[in-house]
Amino acid sequence: MKNTQRILCALGLIFSVSSVWAAAVKVELADVEIDKSYEAAKRGAETVMALCMSCHSLKYIRYKHLMDIGYSEDEVNAVRGANDMEAPLMAMMPPAGAKAAFGMVPPDLSLMAKARVGGALYVYTLMAGYYTDENDQVDNHAMPGTKMPDVFGYASLKGADRQAAEQKIHDVASFLHWTQDPKEKERHELGKYVLGYLVLLSILAYLLKKAVWARIKGRTHPWPDKH
């Protein structure tokens, strides 16, 4: 089952990127909020590495970076195999083999969320956009006519099964949001301190200005009055 899902994921992303994703399609984004916590990103990483990395790479993410979202060193060692900690997350299929098999090298997923209007929410909208039309054919609301298969079987799921699929899709979107800027949370935290420093510096500069001008205004003119 896992191998089948990997093949579907790879084929779907290959066909879709070359055709529909290149088109200017106005997409109505899903009304959900993407959890951008490291916990959600870690769950999404597990799904992406299990389903999509047979053909797709995340060349801007290194195995050591996975520890930033909660992976332990032992967990990273388990998924990296013979790869070095400094090695990027590359597809299991070499580029030459992928091109020979599919006619093109599958796109890198590192910046996929950044490349789409809506970011991670677009990824969620796409993956959860499958439905069965009146001809009993699976189509996608975000990409009508896409050749990308319904990897999670979303169109045919109901109830608890659909909710479970939505959670996996959500976590994948969260992970791809993180991969587009792994240091985003650190920058935001650092920004708070920088802003606090600037506010304090502004207050001190204002108080210094008042003190200096108070001394200047309190002085008498050093030259005699002509009158």
N, CA, C and O of each residue as an XYZ file, in Angstrom:
908
protein
N       0.833     -1.209      0.000
C       0.000      0.000      0.000
C       0.868      1.259      0.000
O       0.586      2.224     -0.711
N       1.951      1.232      0.827
C       2.827      2.405      0.891
C       3.517      2.646     -0.436
O       3.636      3.786     -0.885
N       3.981      1.554     -1.073
C       4.649      1.711     -2.369
C       3.705      2.295     -3.399
O       4.100      3.131     -4.212
N       2.441      1.849     -3.364
C       1.448      2.373     -4.299
C       1.235      3.863     -4.085
O       1.147      4.631     -5.043
N       1.152      4.265     -2.829
C       0.946      5.687     -2.515
C       2.134      6.520     -2.955
O       1.968      7.643     -3.433
N       3.341      5.972     -2.796
C       4.542      6.695     -3.223
C       4.531      6.928     -4.724
O       4.845      8.021     -5.197
N       4.168      5.893     -5.465
C       4.127      6.013     -6.920
C       3.089      7.035     -7.343
O       3.338      7.858     -8.224
N       1.907      6.979     -6.704
C       0.838      7.929     -7.037
C       1.264      9.358     -6.725
O       1.016     10.278     -7.504
N       1.911      9.529     -5.570
C       2.368     10.875     -5.180
C       3.365     11.415     -6.193
O       3.259     12.558     -6.635
N       4.335     10.582     -6.557
C       5.362     11.017     -7.508
C       4.785     11.354     -8.865
O       5.072     12.414     -9.422
N       3.970     10.454     -9.402
C       3.388     10.685    -10.720
C       2.489     11.911    -10.720
O       2.489     12.699    -11.666
N       1.716     12.063     -9.637
C       0.792     13.193     -9.567
C       1.501     14.522     -9.578
O       1.123     15.418    -10.333
N       2.529     14.672     -8.751
C       3.233     15.948     -8.689
C       3.990     16.240     -9.979
O       4.103     17.395    -10.389
N       4.505     15.194    -10.616
C       5.222     15.398    -11.874
C       4.298     15.949    -12.942
O       4.618     16.945    -13.592
N       3.150     15.308    -13.129
C       2.225     15.740    -14.173
C       1.634     17.114    -13.870
O       1.478     17.948    -14.762
N       1.307     17.337    -12.595
C       0.612     18.580    -12.258
C       1.512     19.795    -12.390
O       1.069     20.835    -12.877
N       2.778     19.689    -11.962
C       3.682     20.846    -12.014
C       3.894     21.308    -13.444
O       3.954     22.511    -13.699
N       4.006     20.391    -14.368
C       4.291     20.755    -15.758
C       3.093     21.320    -16.487
O       3.254     21.947    -17.534
N       1.892     21.116    -15.965
C       0.699     21.562    -16.680
C      -0.121     22.554    -15.879
O      -0.028     23.762    -16.095
N      -0.924     22.047    -14.955
C      -1.910     22.905    -14.313
C      -1.279     23.916    -13.368
O      -1.756     25.049    -13.297
N      -0.248     23.564    -12.652
C       0.368     24.504    -11.717
C       0.988     25.674    -12.440
O       1.163     26.743    -11.855
N       1.314     25.494    -13.668
C       1.897     26.593    -14.436
C       0.832     27.560    -14.934
O       1.142     28.691    -15.310
N      -0.407     27.124    -14.937
C      -1.493     27.960    -15.439
C      -1.946     28.949    -14.378
O      -1.804     28.711    -13.179
N      -2.493     30.064    -14.848
C      -2.990     31.080    -13.921
C      -4.420     30.738    -13.546
O      -5.363     31.178    -14.205
N      -4.583     29.950    -12.483
C      -5.902     29.512    -12.051
C      -6.216     30.177    -10.717
O      -5.431     30.105     -9.771
N      -7.341     30.807    -10.659
C      -7.754     31.443     -9.415
C      -8.322     30.379     -8.499
O      -9.297     29.712     -8.847
N      -7.722     30.217     -7.334
C      -8.097     29.164     -6.409
C      -8.750     29.767     -5.172
O      -8.208     30.689     -4.562
N      -9.912     29.245     -4.807
C     -10.562     29.655     -3.572
C      -9.989     28.804     -2.450
O     -10.266     27.607     -2.375
N      -9.207     29.403     -1.592
C      -8.504     28.661     -0.559
C      -9.459     28.127      0.500
O     -10.478     28.744      0.812
N      -9.108     26.971      1.040
C      -9.927     26.346      2.085
C      -9.983     27.234      3.322
O      -9.039     27.960      3.632
N     -11.105     27.159      4.015
C     -11.305     27.974      5.213
C     -10.802     27.203      6.439
O     -11.586     26.772      7.285
N      -9.496     27.044      6.513
C      -8.876     26.367      7.649
C      -7.651     27.174      8.068
O      -7.151     28.009      7.314
N      -7.189     26.914      9.262
C      -5.982     27.573      9.756
C      -4.888     26.527      9.880
O      -5.061     25.522     10.570
N      -3.770     26.756      9.222
C      -2.676     25.804      9.252
C      -1.892     25.962     10.549
O      -1.399     27.042     10.874
N      -1.792     24.864     11.275
C      -0.996     24.834     12.497
C       0.483     24.853     12.107
O       0.972     23.920     11.469
N       1.180     25.898     12.484
C       2.576     26.049     12.093
C       3.540     25.674     13.217
O       4.694     26.101     13.239
N       3.039     24.870     14.142
C       3.882     24.418     15.241
C       4.862     23.362     14.750
O       4.652     22.730     13.715
N       5.930     23.183     15.508
C       6.913     22.164     15.153
C       6.321     20.755     15.259
O       6.733     19.853     14.530
N       5.365     20.566     16.158
C       4.745     19.250     16.307
C       4.025     18.847     15.020
O       4.155     17.712     14.561
N       3.266     19.780     14.442
C       2.555     19.506     13.187
C       3.540     19.305     12.041
O       3.352     18.428     11.198
N       4.599     20.128     12.015
C       5.605     20.005     10.956
C       6.303     18.650     11.016
O       6.608     18.060      9.979
N       6.552     18.160     12.220
C       7.210     16.861     12.366
C       6.320     15.740     11.822
O       6.793     14.848     11.118
N       5.049     15.794     12.151
C       4.129     14.776     11.620
C       4.086     14.845     10.096
O       4.061     13.816      9.421
N       4.079     16.060      9.565
C       4.072     16.226      8.115
C       5.338     15.706      7.475
O       5.300     15.140      6.383
N       6.478     15.897      8.158
C       7.752     15.397      7.637
C       7.719     13.886      7.493
O       8.231     13.341      6.515
N       7.124     13.214      8.453
C       7.031     11.757      8.404
C       6.229     11.305      7.186
O       6.597     10.334      6.524
N       5.141     12.000      6.890
C       4.309     11.646      5.738
C       5.035     11.926      4.431
O       5.015     11.103      3.515
N       5.676     13.088      4.343
C       6.389     13.450      3.116
C       7.529     12.476      2.841
O       7.709     12.034      1.707
N       8.295     12.143      3.871
C       9.417     11.236      3.661
C       8.948      9.826      3.330
O       9.637      9.093      2.621
N       7.786      9.446      3.835
C       7.277      8.103      3.569
C       6.654      7.990      2.179
O       6.731      6.931      1.556
N       6.032      9.080      1.678
C       5.275      8.994      0.426
C       5.965      9.635     -0.777
O       5.875      9.117     -1.890
N       6.640     10.735     -0.568
C       7.068     11.543     -1.720
C       8.567     11.547     -2.014
O       8.981     11.887     -3.122
N       9.369     11.175     -1.043
C      10.811     11.285     -1.263
C      11.394     10.154     -2.106
O      12.601     10.124     -2.347
N      10.564      9.239     -2.549
C      11.070      8.251     -3.496
C      11.454      8.936     -4.806
O      12.342      8.464     -5.515
N      10.790     10.044     -5.129
C      11.074     10.770     -6.376
C      11.412     12.237     -6.156
O      12.116     12.832     -6.972
N      10.930     12.826     -5.082
C      11.094     14.261     -4.854
C      12.156     14.548     -3.803
O      12.298     13.808     -2.830
N      12.887     15.610     -4.004
C      13.917     16.049     -3.061
C      13.455     17.276     -2.287
O      12.512     17.965     -2.677
N      14.146     17.529     -1.178
C      14.033     18.787     -0.439
C      15.469     19.261     -0.222
O      16.001     19.193      0.886
N      16.074     19.737     -1.291
C      17.518     19.969     -1.313
C      17.991     21.084     -0.392
O      19.182     21.168     -0.094
N      17.081     21.945      0.066
C      17.496     23.017      0.965
C      17.354     22.625      2.437
O      17.657     23.419      3.327
N      16.898     21.413      2.685
C      16.753     20.916      4.051
C      17.757     19.796      4.269
O      17.829     18.858      3.475
N      18.527     19.890      5.338
C      19.487     18.844      5.669
C      18.945     17.991      6.815
O      18.094     18.436      7.586
N      19.442     16.781      6.916
C      18.919     15.871      7.939
C      19.057     16.460      9.336
O      18.186     16.254     10.181
N      20.130     17.183      9.588
C      20.315     17.782     10.908
C      19.219     18.801     11.226
O      18.898     19.026     12.393
N      18.644     19.417     10.183
C      17.597     20.413     10.403
C      16.327     19.800     10.979
O      15.527     20.505     11.595
N      16.131     18.498     10.789
C      14.929     17.847     11.308
C      14.872     17.915     12.831
O      13.793     17.849     13.419
N      16.032     18.047     13.464
C      16.047     18.153     14.926
C      15.446     19.484     15.387
O      15.044     19.619     16.542
N      15.386     20.465     14.480
C      14.781     21.755     14.830
C      13.279     21.656     15.025
O      12.682     22.502     15.690
N      12.657     20.621     14.446
C      11.202     20.471     14.592
C      10.838     19.313     15.521
O       9.698     18.847     15.526
N      11.802     18.859     16.296
C      11.476     17.883     17.329
C      12.015     16.482     17.143
O      11.816     15.629     18.008
N      12.692     16.221     16.040
C      13.303     14.904     15.868
C      14.469     14.759     16.846
O      15.251     15.689     17.043
N      14.571     13.577     17.452
C      15.749     13.289     18.258
C      16.867     12.830     17.327
O      16.622     12.521     16.161
N      18.082     12.787     17.838
C      19.203     12.341     17.015
C      18.996     10.902     16.556
O      19.327     10.554     15.423
N      18.446     10.065     17.438
C      18.185      8.672     17.072
C      17.144      8.581     15.960
O      17.258      7.743     15.066
N      16.129      9.442     16.015
C      15.090      9.433     14.979
C      15.661      9.874     13.632
O      15.312      9.319     12.590
N      16.534     10.869     13.661
C      17.164     11.318     12.423
C      18.047     10.211     11.859
O      18.043      9.962     10.653
N      18.799      9.550     12.726
C      19.655      8.450     12.279
C      18.843      7.344     11.625
O      19.303      6.695     10.686
N      17.627      7.135     12.129
C      16.779      6.077     11.588
C      16.289      6.391     10.182
O      16.099      5.479      9.376
N      16.081      7.685      9.873
C      15.555      8.041      8.550
C      16.647      8.401      7.539
O      16.415      8.353      6.331
N      17.830      8.760      8.027
C      18.874      9.198      7.089
C      19.666      8.041      6.500
O      20.321      8.198      5.470
N      19.610      6.872      7.151
C      20.329      5.718      6.631
C      21.825      5.966      6.575
O      22.444      6.313      7.581
N      22.407      5.784      5.386
C      23.850      5.971      5.216
C      24.210      7.425      4.932
O      25.393      7.748      4.823
N      23.240      8.295      4.812
C      23.499      9.709      4.529
C      24.093     10.413      5.748
O      23.791     10.069      6.891
N      24.928     11.385      5.485
C      25.520     12.183      6.550
C      24.494     13.151      7.111
O      23.534     13.512      6.429
N      24.697     13.571      8.356
C      23.800     14.549      8.980
C      23.736     15.839      8.182
O      22.711     16.521      8.174
N      24.828     16.173      7.512
C      24.895     17.406      6.730
C      24.304     17.245      5.332
O      24.201     18.218      4.585
N      23.922     16.034      4.980
C      23.409     15.779      3.630
C      21.995     16.326      3.476
O      21.204     16.261      4.417
N      21.664     16.870      2.291
C      20.294     17.334      2.037
C      19.358     16.150      1.840
O      19.808     15.036      1.568
N      18.069     16.387      1.976
C      17.066     15.338      1.790
C      16.826     15.159      0.290
O      16.020     15.868     -0.313
N      17.524     14.220     -0.284
C      17.435     13.986     -1.720
C      16.540     12.780     -2.011
O      16.411     11.866     -1.196
N      15.935     12.804     -3.179
C      15.055     11.718     -3.605
C      15.844     10.416     -3.716
O      17.039     10.414     -4.014
N      15.151      9.321     -3.470
C      15.797      8.014     -3.584
C      16.138      7.694     -5.039
O      17.128      7.016     -5.312
N      15.316      8.184     -5.972
C      15.582      7.960     -7.389
C      16.518      9.052     -7.903
O      16.211     10.233     -7.739
N      17.638      8.704     -8.514
C      18.556      9.721     -9.045
C      17.905     10.518    -10.164
O      17.023     10.002    -10.850
N      18.326     11.779    -10.365
C      17.722     12.637    -11.395
C      17.715     12.010    -12.786
O      16.728     12.117    -13.513
N      18.818     11.356    -13.155
C      18.891     10.750    -14.488
C      17.842      9.653    -14.647
O      17.203      9.533    -15.692
N      17.677      8.863    -13.603
C      16.676      7.797    -13.651
C      15.262      8.351    -13.708
O      14.408      7.821    -14.419
N      15.016      9.427    -12.952
C      13.690     10.043    -12.949
C      13.358     10.636    -14.313
O      12.235     10.520    -14.802
N      14.361     11.276    -14.917
C      14.127     11.873    -16.234
C      13.871     10.810    -17.281
O      13.035     10.988    -18.167
N      14.598      9.692    -17.178
C      14.395      8.600    -18.131
C      13.014      7.973    -17.954
O      12.385      7.555    -18.926
N      12.549      7.910    -16.709
C      11.267      7.267    -16.435
C      10.078      8.174    -16.708
O       9.055      7.722    -17.222
N      10.211      9.462    -16.364
C       9.073     10.365    -16.431
C       9.209     11.480    -17.477
O       8.250     12.203    -17.746
N      10.400     11.613    -18.062
C      10.602     12.648    -19.064
C      11.021     13.972    -18.470
O      11.281     14.920    -19.210
N      11.094     14.064    -17.157
C      11.508     15.279    -16.468
C      11.935     14.915    -15.051
O      11.560     13.866    -14.528
N      12.728     15.799    -14.434
C      13.119     15.598    -13.044
C      12.011     16.131    -12.150
O      11.637     17.297    -12.276
N      11.476     15.315    -11.254
C      10.411     15.792    -10.359
C      10.846     17.040     -9.601
O      12.002     17.131     -9.187
N       9.958     17.992     -9.412
C      10.329     19.269     -8.771
C      10.716     19.102     -7.314
O      10.215     18.226     -6.609
N      11.618     19.965     -6.884
C      12.010     20.000     -5.477
C      10.865     20.592     -4.657
O      10.178     21.511     -5.105
N      10.669     20.059     -3.460
C       9.538     20.497     -2.636
C       9.913     21.517     -1.569
O       9.042     22.004     -0.848
N      11.196     21.846     -1.459
C      11.634     22.729     -0.378
C      10.875     24.051     -0.340
O      10.441     24.494      0.723
N      10.715     24.678     -1.508
C      10.097     26.004     -1.595
C       8.719     25.961     -2.247
O       8.227     26.980     -2.731
N       8.101     24.794     -2.260
C       6.815     24.654     -2.945
C       5.744     25.573     -2.351
O       4.970     26.180     -3.091
N       5.697     25.676     -1.035
C       4.694     26.537     -0.399
C       4.938     28.003     -0.723
O       3.992     28.765     -0.921
N       6.202     28.399     -0.776
C       6.538     29.801     -1.086
C       6.179     30.149     -2.525
O       5.873     31.299     -2.836
N       6.219     29.149     -3.397
C       5.981     29.402     -4.823
C       4.497     29.531     -5.168
O       4.166     29.907     -6.292
N       3.613     29.235     -4.248
C       2.173     29.275     -4.521
C       1.490     30.396     -3.749
O       1.787     30.619     -2.575
N       0.589     31.090     -4.401
C      -0.206     32.116     -3.731
C      -1.069     31.424     -2.679
O      -1.832     30.510     -2.994
N      -0.943     31.859     -1.448
C      -1.661     31.191     -0.365
C      -0.746     30.317      0.467
O      -1.114     29.892      1.562
N       0.451     30.045     -0.047
C       1.433     29.290      0.718
C       0.946     27.912      1.130
O       0.424     27.151      0.315
N       1.124     27.603      2.408
C       0.750     26.294      2.941
C      -0.741     26.031      2.792
O      -1.161     24.885      2.625
N      -1.538     27.088      2.851
C      -2.984     26.916      2.705
C      -3.329     26.447      1.297
O      -4.297     25.710      1.111
N      -2.551     26.866      0.310
C      -2.765     26.389     -1.055
C      -2.466     24.893     -1.145
O      -3.201     24.146     -1.792
N      -1.384     24.461     -0.494
C      -1.040     23.038     -0.489
C      -2.191     22.224      0.102
O      -2.567     21.180     -0.430
N      -2.738     22.718      1.204
C      -3.874     22.021      1.833
C      -5.080     22.005      0.896
O      -5.721     20.970      0.712
N      -5.380     23.149      0.312
C      -6.534     23.262     -0.590
C      -6.429     22.287     -1.749
O      -7.413     21.656     -2.137
N      -5.236     22.172     -2.294
C      -5.025     21.264     -3.417
C      -5.230     19.814     -3.005
O      -5.987     19.083     -3.645
N      -4.562     19.399     -1.944
C      -4.611     18.002     -1.539
C      -5.983     17.578     -1.022
O      -6.356     16.408     -1.112
N      -6.733     18.545     -0.477
C      -8.075     18.244      0.036
C      -9.156     18.703     -0.940
O     -10.321     18.842     -0.570
N      -8.760     18.932     -2.178
C      -9.718     19.444     -3.163
C     -10.323     18.385     -4.057
O     -11.038     18.725     -4.999
N     -10.067     17.121     -3.800
C     -10.568     16.059     -4.678
C     -12.026     15.712     -4.384
O     -12.473     15.722     -3.237
N     -12.748     15.407     -5.460
C     -14.157     15.003     -5.349
C     -14.492     14.113     -6.546
O     -13.750     14.064     -7.527
N     -15.606     13.424     -6.449
C     -16.076     12.573     -7.547
C     -17.175     13.302     -8.300
O     -18.187     13.673     -7.705
N     -16.995     13.513     -9.603
C     -17.973     14.269    -10.385
C     -19.141     13.395    -10.836
O     -19.235     12.224    -10.467
N     -20.033     13.985    -11.644
C     -21.244     13.274    -12.069
C     -20.950     12.080    -12.971
O     -21.800     11.208    -13.149
N     -19.765     12.041    -13.530
C     -19.367     10.906    -14.377
C     -18.578      9.862    -13.589
O     -17.963      8.961    -14.160
N     -18.612     10.005    -12.288
C     -17.913      9.092    -11.394
C     -16.399      9.143    -11.603
O     -15.696      8.156    -11.381
N     -15.907     10.311    -12.032
C     -14.476     10.528    -12.226
C     -13.955     11.452    -11.124
O     -14.639     12.384    -10.701
N     -12.763     11.181    -10.680
C     -12.162     12.003     -9.627
C     -11.566     13.267    -10.247
O     -10.779     13.194    -11.191
N     -11.945     14.411     -9.711
C     -11.428     15.694    -10.182
C     -11.004     16.510     -8.972
O     -11.120     16.058     -7.833
N     -10.516     17.707     -9.229
C     -10.008     18.538     -8.145
C     -10.549     19.959     -8.283
O     -10.456     20.565     -9.351
N     -11.114     20.484     -7.198
C     -11.679     21.839     -7.223
C     -10.596     22.888     -7.481
O     -10.834     23.858     -8.200
N      -9.413     22.701     -6.900
C      -8.342     23.685     -7.050
C      -7.687     23.593     -8.416
O      -7.239     24.601     -8.962
N      -7.631     22.396     -8.968
C      -7.010     22.174    -10.276
C      -7.919     21.307    -11.134
O      -7.661     20.113    -11.283
N      -8.969     21.873    -11.698
C      -9.867     21.075    -12.545
C      -9.098     20.416    -13.683
O      -8.326     21.062    -14.391
N      -9.326     19.127    -13.839
C      -8.680     18.399    -14.919
C      -7.265     17.962    -14.626
O      -6.588     17.451    -15.519
N      -6.790     18.145    -13.402
C      -5.423     17.752    -13.079
C      -5.221     16.246    -13.210
O      -6.130     15.450    -12.972
N      -4.004     15.883    -13.596
C      -3.658     14.468    -13.702
C      -3.089     13.935    -12.383
O      -2.811     12.744    -12.245
N      -2.931     14.811    -11.457
C      -2.405     14.399    -10.155
C      -3.416     13.519     -9.439
O      -4.544     13.954     -9.206
N      -3.046     12.292     -9.082
C      -4.002     11.380     -8.442
C      -4.331     11.786     -7.013
O      -3.589     12.536     -6.379
N      -5.424     11.293     -6.530
C      -5.866     11.542     -5.169
C      -5.074     10.621     -4.237
O      -5.527      9.527     -3.903
N      -3.895     11.072     -3.825
C      -2.958     10.233     -3.072
C      -3.575      9.671     -1.797
O      -3.352      8.511     -1.453
N      -4.345     10.489     -1.102
C      -4.938     10.054      0.160
C      -6.310      9.403     -0.027
O      -6.934      8.991      0.950
N      -6.782      9.307     -1.270
C      -8.108      8.758     -1.518
C      -9.206      9.631     -0.935
O     -10.265      9.143     -0.541
N      -8.938     10.931     -0.887
C      -9.824     11.867     -0.189
C     -11.241     11.869     -0.753
O     -12.211     11.941      0.002
N     -11.362     11.791     -2.073
C     -12.682     11.892     -2.709
C     -13.628     10.780     -2.280
O     -14.844     10.969     -2.257
N     -13.078      9.635     -1.945
C     -13.916      8.481     -1.609
C     -14.080      8.271     -0.113
O     -14.771      7.348      0.315
N     -13.450      9.120      0.677
C     -13.498      8.938      2.132
C     -14.670      9.688      2.753
O     -15.134     10.698      2.224
N     -15.134      9.174      3.878
C     -16.227      9.814      4.615
C     -15.955      9.686      6.103
O     -15.166      8.853      6.548
N     -16.629     10.533      6.850
C     -16.572     10.442      8.309
C     -15.181     10.519      8.888
O     -14.393     11.394      8.531
N     -14.879      9.579      9.801
C     -13.607      9.585     10.518
C     -12.415      9.383      9.583
O     -11.344      9.947      9.806
N     -12.604      8.576      8.536
C     -11.511      8.347      7.586
C     -11.134      9.631      6.857
O      -9.955      9.899      6.628
N     -12.144     10.425      6.494
C     -11.864     11.690      5.816
C     -11.177     12.658      6.772
O     -10.257     13.376      6.381
N     -11.613     12.675      7.998
C     -10.986     13.559      8.986
C      -9.523     13.185      9.214
O      -8.669     14.057      9.376
N      -9.241     11.874      9.224
C      -7.856     11.428      9.391
C      -7.007     11.863      8.204
O      -5.861     12.279      8.374
N      -7.573     11.766      6.997
C      -6.853     12.202      5.794
C      -6.621     13.704      5.835
O      -5.541     14.171      5.474
N      -7.612     14.463      6.267
C      -7.473     15.917      6.364
C      -6.364     16.291      7.337
O      -5.633     17.255      7.110
N      -6.236     15.527      8.425
C      -5.176     15.801      9.385
C      -3.799     15.563      8.773
O      -2.875     16.343      9.003
N      -3.659     14.491      7.997
C      -2.380     14.220      7.337
C      -2.058     15.305      6.311
O      -0.920     15.766      6.217
N      -3.066     15.705      5.548
C      -2.870     16.763      4.555
C      -2.461     18.060      5.241
O      -1.565     18.767      4.780
N      -3.125     18.358      6.339
C      -2.809     19.552      7.113
C      -1.359     19.533      7.573
O      -0.660     20.542      7.481
N      -0.907     18.388      8.068
C       0.457     18.283      8.577
C       1.489     18.387      7.455
O       2.563     18.954      7.652
N       1.170     17.846      6.285
C       2.057     17.998      5.126
C       2.196     19.476      4.770
O       3.298     19.955      4.501
N       1.080     20.193      4.771
C       1.110     21.632      4.486
C       1.938     22.370      5.526
O       2.670     23.303      5.197
N       1.821     21.948      6.787
C       2.595     22.569      7.859
C       4.090     22.335      7.658
O       4.897     23.245      7.851
N       4.454     21.129      7.275
C       5.869     20.816      7.041
C       6.422     21.619      5.869
O       7.530     22.150      5.953
N       5.665     21.715      4.778
C       6.144     22.459      3.618
C       6.185     23.961      3.889
O       6.952     24.691      3.261
N       5.358     24.417      4.825
C       5.479     25.814      5.270
C       6.813     25.999      5.985
O       7.495     27.003      5.779
N       7.184     25.037      6.820
C       8.445     25.137      7.552
C       9.635     25.058      6.610
O      10.598     25.808      6.778
N       9.595     24.166      5.619
C      10.747     23.997      4.730
C      11.048     25.248      3.917
O      12.191     25.452      3.510
N      10.046     26.091      3.672
C      10.296     27.292      2.877
C      11.129     28.311      3.643
O      11.762     29.176      3.038
N      11.133     28.216      4.975
C      11.916     29.150      5.787
C      12.122     28.526      7.169
O      11.421     28.891      8.113
N      13.064     27.599      7.306
C      13.255     26.884      8.573
C      13.583     27.778      9.763
O      13.362     27.384     10.908
N      14.100     28.963      9.513
C      14.489     29.867     10.599
C      13.431     30.927     10.893
O      13.700     31.884     11.619
N      12.243     30.767     10.342
C      11.202     31.792     10.508
C      10.880     32.052     11.972
O      10.841     33.203     12.406
N      10.649     30.988     12.733
C      10.284     31.168     14.138
C      11.412     31.833     14.920
O      11.156     32.681     15.775
N      12.664     31.453     14.632
C      13.806     32.071     15.312
C      13.892     33.561     14.979
O      14.175     34.387     15.847
N      13.645     33.891     13.716
C      13.685     35.306     13.320
C      12.606     36.107     14.028
O      12.842     37.233     14.466
N      11.419     35.520     14.137
C      10.324     36.216     14.813
C      10.645     36.439     16.290
O      10.365     37.504     16.839
N      11.238     35.422     16.930
C      11.601     35.563     18.338
C      12.682     36.626     18.505
O      12.610     37.458     19.409
N      13.689     36.593     17.622
C      14.759     37.593     17.681
C      14.215     38.991     17.415
O      14.679     39.967     18.005
N      13.225     39.083     16.520
C      12.628     40.370     16.188
C      12.008     41.057     17.393
O      12.040     42.283     17.492
N      11.439     40.270     18.318
C      10.842     40.845     19.528
C      11.899     41.557     20.363
O      11.663     42.648     20.880
N      13.069     40.930     20.490
C      14.145     41.539     21.270
C      14.695     42.781     20.572
O      15.007     43.782     21.217
N      14.807     42.703     19.249
C      15.315     43.852     18.483
C      14.374     45.037     18.637
O      14.818     46.161     18.871
N      13.066     44.787     18.505
C      12.085     45.863     18.659
C      12.116     46.434     20.079
O      12.023     47.647     20.267
N      12.245     45.559     21.067
C      12.333     46.021     22.451
C      13.555     46.900     22.671
O      13.485     47.912     23.368
N      14.678     46.506     22.071
C      15.910     47.291     22.173
C      15.736     48.655     21.522
O      16.173     49.668     22.068
N      15.097     48.682     20.352
C      14.894     49.957     19.654
C      13.974     50.887     20.447
O      14.198     52.097     20.486
N      12.947     50.328     21.076
C      12.048     51.148     21.893
C      12.803     51.745     23.071
O      12.675     52.935     23.359
N      13.601     50.906     23.759
C      14.379     51.392     24.899
C      15.380     52.457     24.460
O      15.555     53.469     25.140
N      16.037     52.228     23.322
C      17.005     53.201     22.810
C      16.326     54.526     22.477
O      16.889     55.593     22.721
N      15.109     54.456     21.916
C      14.366     55.675     21.577
C      13.999     56.469     22.828
O      14.070     57.698     22.838
N      13.604     55.749     23.886
C      13.246     56.420     25.145
C      14.470     57.117     25.743
O      14.393     58.264     26.184
N      15.608     56.398     25.748
C      16.834     56.987     26.293
C      17.273     58.203     25.477
O      17.722     59.204     26.037
N      17.142     58.111     24.150
C      17.511     59.244     23.295
C      16.614     60.444     23.556
O      17.079     61.584     23.555
N      15.324     60.191     23.779
C      14.383     61.271     24.066
C      14.707     61.936     25.405
O      14.700     63.163     25.505
N      14.988     61.134     26.429
C      15.325     61.686     27.744
C      16.629     62.478     27.691
O      16.751     63.519     28.338
N      17.607     61.989     26.920
C      18.863     62.706     26.765
C      18.642     64.046     26.071
O      19.227     65.057     26.458
N      17.789     64.046     25.038
C      17.474     65.288     24.326
C      16.852     66.307     25.275
O      17.218     67.482     25.256
N      15.909     65.857     26.107
C      15.264     66.777     27.044
C      16.270     67.351     28.036
O      16.229     68.537     28.362
N      17.175     66.491     28.516
C      18.158     66.957     29.501
C      19.105     67.977     28.886
O      19.414     68.995     29.506
N      19.571     67.704     27.657
C      20.500     68.623     26.997
C      19.839     69.959     26.714
O      20.439     71.004     26.964
N      18.618     69.951     26.199
C      17.944     71.204     25.870
C      17.528     71.981     27.116
O      17.439     73.209     27.083
N      17.274     71.274     28.203
C      16.945     71.964     29.451
C      18.152     72.759     29.946
O      18.002     73.876     30.442
N      19.343     72.184     29.812
C      20.564     72.896     30.217
C      20.835     74.087     29.305
O      21.235     75.156     29.766
N      20.611     73.892     27.996
C      20.853     74.991     27.052
C      19.900     76.152     27.304
O      20.318     77.309     27.288
N      18.619     75.854     27.537
C      17.634     76.916     27.764
C      17.873     77.636     29.079
O      17.484     78.793     29.233
N      18.510     76.963     30.029
C      18.745     77.575     31.343
C      19.939     78.496     31.374
O      20.120     79.221     32.352
N      20.765     78.498     30.336
C      21.937     79.353     30.295
C      21.574     80.779     29.889
O      20.604     80.998     29.164
N      22.392     81.782     30.380
C      22.238     83.172     29.921
C      23.131     83.375     28.709
O      24.079     82.618     28.497
N      22.826     84.410     27.902
C      23.659     84.678     26.748
C      25.074     85.067     27.171
O      25.209     85.852     28.110
N      26.112     84.578     26.551
C      27.477     84.910     26.939
C      27.895     86.304     26.480
O      28.939     86.806     26.896
N      27.090     86.931     25.627
C      27.451     88.288     25.178
C      26.494     89.319     25.795
O      25.331     89.009     26.055
N      27.001     90.588     26.038
C      26.146     91.608     26.682
C      25.042     92.077     25.760
O      25.158     92.063     24.535
N      23.960     92.495     26.410
C      22.811     93.025     25.639
C      23.192     94.410     25.114
O      23.657     95.237     25.899
N      23.020     94.696     23.843
C      23.374     95.980     23.246
C      22.523     97.101     23.802
O      22.943     98.258     23.799
N      21.343     96.778     24.276
C      20.486     97.823     24.810
C      20.664     97.950     26.336
O      20.017     98.787     26.966
